[in-house]
Amino acid sequence: METTPTNTTPTPLTPPTETSISNFNNNKDDNRLTRYLQAMETISLIARSDADIAIFGGDMNAQPINTSHSPYGMMATVMKDALLEKHSDASIHPAFATFGNAQNTYTHSSQPERIDYLMYRAQNHLNVKVLEFSMPLFMARTPEGQTVSLSDHEALLATFWVEDRYNQSLPRSNW
């Protein structure tokens, strides 16, 4: 039995006998339900973690819309956005477009979008601060010698400072 999520266009494939396949291409499909379910699953895993610090880095293929039913908004209920912690007005600035960045070999002519994120959550006994946040533009050289972007998405890089609120500083003589 073949199932197709709503708001998507399956790409027809010729499967072997008695096999049914749906192939969904994110570049063509409006795949909101899938993104919503993926965000819910990610939040569930983060919520169950007993780690002192949880860091999420990845491609949500969703813009930073902060509503209760958007993938970004759902993630923002349990995690802090490292970019906004460092640059509070940069959420939709083209310089931080992880897809469609003007410097990207593959997507420079696409609409600039921020759809990749670095987010974090820390237990209450920790104080976490984003010291640096950047979007390095990684390049590679093809066998033909052409310089190209490493990916169609840009990488994200953050440096965090972590301090235990209860043991903020110990005298060096005790170390």
ABEGO torsion letter per residue (X at the ends): XBBBBBGBBBBBBBBBBGBBBBBBBAAABBAAAAAAAAAAAAAAAAAABABABBBBBEBAGBBBBBBAABAAAAAAAABBBAAAAABAAAAABAAABABGBAABAAAAABBBBBABBBBBBBBAABBBBBABBBBBBBBBBBAAGBBBBABABBBBBBBBBBBBAABABBBAAAX
